[in-house]
């Protein structure tokens, strides 16, 4: 009998899920294995696959597994978020707690004085799962593979920045850039924002007929293959199962401890109600972002569950501040005064109280309120901040009257047409839905006919890229963690496509806002180190323009309430012990795996 976490006699006995949970799973359809692919039988891998509950780490996912047969890291629609990057080794890793970039596979990664040449030196002793040495050959091959194929991975980023990539010796790679880039290491290889550029084994991929259609999925051959501490062993409709690779290079060389879990299950359990019931029953060791009410129910029924913070609001501050994205190329939102009218109507405290249940904070900033960003946040004048602290409906009304609108019994009207706003939301991201729902009601009360429209993730992203939207509840200024450029660059005027078309380079201005001086300032900032005094003067001016024009409306600071179960595993990252981000879906999670400990040890 197959041993699926969510179904079957064997799993029910092994993990002791209650009869009620089993019934809920059957009703939800989450427990059906569907098509199953499993690795070879016999040996240590199968023994670890049969590991008992106390040696197994079970990770919750809020959405279904899509692309389960596609483990090609360079193409869309792959199984990202199900272990592909979370259990792989990065070159370097940004520590959100300290703001420092820590070397991982890189022994060093340094630049010349003008940041046009970056030299990577790899740690000795790194190997792929099949024992083949990981060398500069793989780094150069992976980079050139993407440069040479327009539809692969980071092609347009590499095309913009990299002139050549050169192998000096087995352990040394030199990147020659087309222009200075002080942030090359941070942006590309440090998991700055839940992603790193991926490297593949040349000795496998050089024999692939077409890297674009290649699925990189053959468990019998050890694919997908990485250098990380876990090997993919089984894939079903709604879960992936990974077993420990005891010969992990980092443990063998003494760089890191071998992770203690012998098996990891990444699993979708069904609706939030069902997932919560599984958590209460001890069926998960960590869960995706949940609401305050759900966490309180979870901890009340099972005190083994903890959060990042010991008390209210329990959350970890997410790096992607929430905002109302506006299409600045469509009327009437091409008028900055009309954009300000929308902001004046917004009651941000009510959004915090209702949408976030008090677990987040207001913040009229396009980036997170992290300690490393505080010196840039302080550049925003107090009088500007005051405009966002509470709603100003009278000011909004003055603007509409000045633009020719008149208030009818219900809505503001102009030329016989009522003023409305369609707010698109990413279906399934409940945080964004709740924000849009509260704000749409505020606009309705003021006299703007606002409606919220739920869209699938693919449609939502396509609309954002092609300009097929008025407004979206989103996070599209996300980027800055330790310095301002990553967020500010999202609004550059040289990266705008006409409505209906896409701009191929990364970090495109999807708000379609034009401002020549702002773009020139951001270009100057791109050449400065984040400790350069000139950076502060230029950032202050960029922010002055931003708040005058308001192309994107700040809504709230974001949060993640990601609980951890201490029944089987301890030493989770918390506010008091902030050694790494407390999220399971980013490459940074590998920094958690080597730190958690089996309970009772």
Secondary structure as the mmCIF struct_conf table of DSSP 4:
data_model
#
loop_
_struct_conf.conf_type_id
_struct_conf.id
_struct_conf.beg_label_comp_id
_struct_conf.beg_label_asym_id
_struct_conf.beg_label_seq_id
_struct_conf.end_label_comp_id
_struct_conf.end_label_asym_id
_struct_conf.end_label_seq_id
STRN STRN1 UNK A 4 UNK A 4
TURN_TY1_P TURN_TY1_P1 UNK A 5 UNK A 6
STRN STRN2 UNK A 7 UNK A 7
BEND BEND1 UNK A 8 UNK A 8
HELX_RH_AL_P HELX_RH_AL_P1 UNK A 9 UNK A 15
HELX_RH_AL_P HELX_RH_AL_P2 UNK A 19 UNK A 28
TURN_TY1_P TURN_TY1_P2 UNK A 29 UNK A 31
BEND BEND2 UNK A 35 UNK A 35
STRN STRN3 UNK A 37 UNK A 38
BEND BEND3 UNK A 42 UNK A 42
HELX_RH_AL_P HELX_RH_AL_P3 UNK A 43 UNK A 49
TURN_TY1_P TURN_TY1_P3 UNK A 50 UNK A 50
HELX_RH_3T_P HELX_RH_3T_P1 UNK A 53 UNK A 55
STRN STRN4 UNK A 56 UNK A 61
BEND BEND4 UNK A 62 UNK A 63
TURN_TY1_P TURN_TY1_P4 UNK A 68 UNK A 69
TURN_TY1_P TURN_TY1_P5 UNK A 73 UNK A 74
BEND BEND5 UNK A 75 UNK A 75
TURN_TY1_P TURN_TY1_P6 UNK A 76 UNK A 77
TURN_TY1_P TURN_TY1_P7 UNK A 80 UNK A 87
BEND BEND6 UNK A 88 UNK A 88
BEND BEND7 UNK A 91 UNK A 91
STRN STRN5 UNK A 92 UNK A 94
TURN_TY1_P TURN_TY1_P8 UNK A 96 UNK A 98
HELX_LH_PP_P HELX_LH_PP_P1 UNK A 100 UNK A 100
STRN STRN6 UNK A 101 UNK A 103
BEND BEND8 UNK A 104 UNK A 105
STRN STRN7 UNK A 106 UNK A 111
TURN_TY1_P TURN_TY1_P9 UNK A 113 UNK A 114
BEND BEND9 UNK A 115 UNK A 116
STRN STRN8 UNK A 117 UNK A 122
HELX_LH_PP_P HELX_LH_PP_P2 UNK A 123 UNK A 123
TURN_TY1_P TURN_TY1_P10 UNK A 124 UNK A 125
STRN STRN9 UNK A 127 UNK A 127
TURN_TY1_P TURN_TY1_P11 UNK A 129 UNK A 130
BEND BEND10 UNK A 131 UNK A 131
HELX_LH_PP_P HELX_LH_PP_P3 UNK A 132 UNK A 132
STRN STRN10 UNK A 133 UNK A 133
HELX_LH_PP_P HELX_LH_PP_P4 UNK A 134 UNK A 134
HELX_RH_AL_P HELX_RH_AL_P4 UNK A 136 UNK A 147
TURN_TY1_P TURN_TY1_P12 UNK A 148 UNK A 148
TURN_TY1_P TURN_TY1_P13 UNK A 150 UNK A 151
BEND BEND11 UNK A 152 UNK A 152
TURN_TY1_P TURN_TY1_P14 UNK A 153 UNK A 154
HELX_RH_AL_P HELX_RH_AL_P5 UNK A 155 UNK A 161
STRN STRN11 UNK A 162 UNK A 169
TURN_TY1_P TURN_TY1_P15 UNK A 170 UNK A 171
STRN STRN12 UNK A 172 UNK A 177
BEND BEND12 UNK A 178 UNK A 179
TURN_TY1_P TURN_TY1_P16 UNK A 182 UNK A 183
HELX_RH_AL_P HELX_RH_AL_P6 UNK A 184 UNK A 189
BEND BEND13 UNK A 190 UNK A 190
TURN_TY1_P TURN_TY1_P17 UNK A 192 UNK A 193
BEND BEND14 UNK A 194 UNK A 194
HELX_RH_AL_P HELX_RH_AL_P7 UNK A 202 UNK A 205
TURN_TY1_P TURN_TY1_P18 UNK A 206 UNK A 207
BEND BEND15 UNK A 209 UNK A 209
TURN_TY1_P TURN_TY1_P19 UNK A 211 UNK A 213
STRN STRN13 UNK A 218 UNK A 218
HELX_RH_3T_P HELX_RH_3T_P2 UNK A 219 UNK A 221
TURN_TY1_P TURN_TY1_P20 UNK A 222 UNK A 222
STRN STRN14 UNK A 223 UNK A 223
BEND BEND16 UNK A 224 UNK A 224
BEND BEND17 UNK A 227 UNK A 229
STRN STRN15 UNK A 230 UNK A 235
BEND BEND18 UNK A 237 UNK A 238
STRN STRN16 UNK A 239 UNK A 244
TURN_TY1_P TURN_TY1_P21 UNK A 246 UNK A 247
HELX_RH_AL_P HELX_RH_AL_P8 UNK A 249 UNK A 252
TURN_TY1_P TURN_TY1_P22 UNK A 253 UNK A 254
BEND BEND19 UNK A 255 UNK A 256
HELX_LH_PP_P HELX_LH_PP_P5 UNK A 257 UNK A 259
BEND BEND20 UNK A 260 UNK A 260
BEND BEND21 UNK A 262 UNK A 262
STRN STRN17 UNK A 263 UNK A 268
BEND BEND22 UNK A 270 UNK A 271
HELX_RH_AL_P HELX_RH_AL_P9 UNK A 272 UNK A 280
TURN_TY1_P TURN_TY1_P23 UNK A 281 UNK A 282
BEND BEND23 UNK A 285 UNK A 285
STRN STRN18 UNK A 286 UNK A 286
BEND BEND24 UNK A 288 UNK A 288
HELX_RH_AL_P HELX_RH_AL_P10 UNK A 292 UNK A 301
TURN_TY1_P TURN_TY1_P24 UNK A 303 UNK A 304
STRN STRN19 UNK A 305 UNK A 306
BEND BEND25 UNK A 308 UNK A 311
TURN_TY1_P TURN_TY1_P25 UNK A 312 UNK A 313
STRN STRN20 UNK A 316 UNK A 317
BEND BEND26 UNK A 319 UNK A 320
STRN STRN21 UNK A 322 UNK A 326
TURN_TY1_P TURN_TY1_P26 UNK A 328 UNK A 329
BEND BEND27 UNK A 330 UNK A 330
TURN_TY1_P TURN_TY1_P27 UNK A 331 UNK A 334
BEND BEND28 UNK A 335 UNK A 335
HELX_RH_AL_P HELX_RH_AL_P11 UNK A 336 UNK A 345
HELX_RH_AL_P HELX_RH_AL_P12 UNK A 348 UNK A 354
TURN_TY1_P TURN_TY1_P28 UNK A 355 UNK A 355
BEND BEND29 UNK A 356 UNK A 356
TURN_TY1_P TURN_TY1_P29 UNK A 357 UNK A 358
BEND BEND30 UNK A 360 UNK A 360
BEND BEND31 UNK A 366 UNK A 367
HELX_RH_3T_P HELX_RH_3T_P3 UNK A 371 UNK A 373
HELX_RH_AL_P HELX_RH_AL_P13 UNK A 374 UNK A 377
TURN_TY1_P TURN_TY1_P30 UNK A 378 UNK A 379
BEND BEND32 UNK A 380 UNK A 380
HELX_RH_AL_P HELX_RH_AL_P14 UNK A 382 UNK A 389
BEND BEND33 UNK A 390 UNK A 390
HELX_RH_AL_P HELX_RH_AL_P15 UNK A 393 UNK A 402
TURN_TY1_P TURN_TY1_P31 UNK A 403 UNK A 404
STRN STRN22 UNK A 406 UNK A 407
BEND BEND34 UNK A 409 UNK A 411
STRN STRN23 UNK A 412 UNK A 414
TURN_TY1_P TURN_TY1_P32 UNK A 415 UNK A 416
STRN STRN24 UNK A 417 UNK A 418
STRN STRN25 UNK A 420 UNK A 426
TURN_TY1_P TURN_TY1_P33 UNK A 427 UNK A 428
HELX_RH_AL_P HELX_RH_AL_P16 UNK A 430 UNK A 446
TURN_TY1_P TURN_TY1_P34 UNK A 447 UNK A 447
STRN STRN26 UNK A 449 UNK A 455
HELX_RH_AL_P HELX_RH_AL_P17 UNK A 457 UNK A 466
TURN_TY1_P TURN_TY1_P35 UNK A 467 UNK A 467
BEND BEND35 UNK A 470 UNK A 470
STRN STRN27 UNK A 471 UNK A 474
TURN_TY1_P TURN_TY1_P36 UNK A 476 UNK A 477
BEND BEND36 UNK A 481 UNK A 484
HELX_RH_AL_P HELX_RH_AL_P18 UNK A 485 UNK A 488
HELX_RH_3T_P HELX_RH_3T_P4 UNK A 489 UNK A 491
HELX_RH_3T_P HELX_RH_3T_P5 UNK A 493 UNK A 495
HELX_LH_PP_P HELX_LH_PP_P6 UNK A 497 UNK A 498
TURN_TY1_P TURN_TY1_P37 UNK A 499 UNK A 500
BEND BEND37 UNK A 505 UNK A 507
TURN_TY1_P TURN_TY1_P38 UNK A 510 UNK A 511
HELX_RH_AL_P HELX_RH_AL_P19 UNK A 516 UNK A 526
TURN_TY1_P TURN_TY1_P39 UNK A 527 UNK A 527
BEND BEND38 UNK A 528 UNK A 528
TURN_TY1_P TURN_TY1_P40 UNK A 530 UNK A 531
HELX_RH_AL_P HELX_RH_AL_P20 UNK A 533 UNK A 549
BEND BEND39 UNK A 551 UNK A 551
STRN STRN28 UNK A 552 UNK A 556
STRN STRN29 UNK A 559 UNK A 560
STRN STRN30 UNK A 564 UNK A 565
TURN_TY1_P TURN_TY1_P41 UNK A 566 UNK A 568
STRN STRN31 UNK A 569 UNK A 570
BEND BEND40 UNK A 575 UNK A 575
TURN_TY1_P TURN_TY1_P42 UNK A 576 UNK A 577
BEND BEND41 UNK A 579 UNK A 580
BEND BEND42 UNK A 582 UNK A 582
BEND BEND43 UNK A 584 UNK A 586
HELX_RH_3T_P HELX_RH_3T_P6 UNK A 587 UNK A 589
HELX_RH_AL_P HELX_RH_AL_P21 UNK A 590 UNK A 593
TURN_TY1_P TURN_TY1_P43 UNK A 594 UNK A 595
STRN STRN32 UNK A 597 UNK A 598
TURN_TY1_P TURN_TY1_P44 UNK A 599 UNK A 600
#
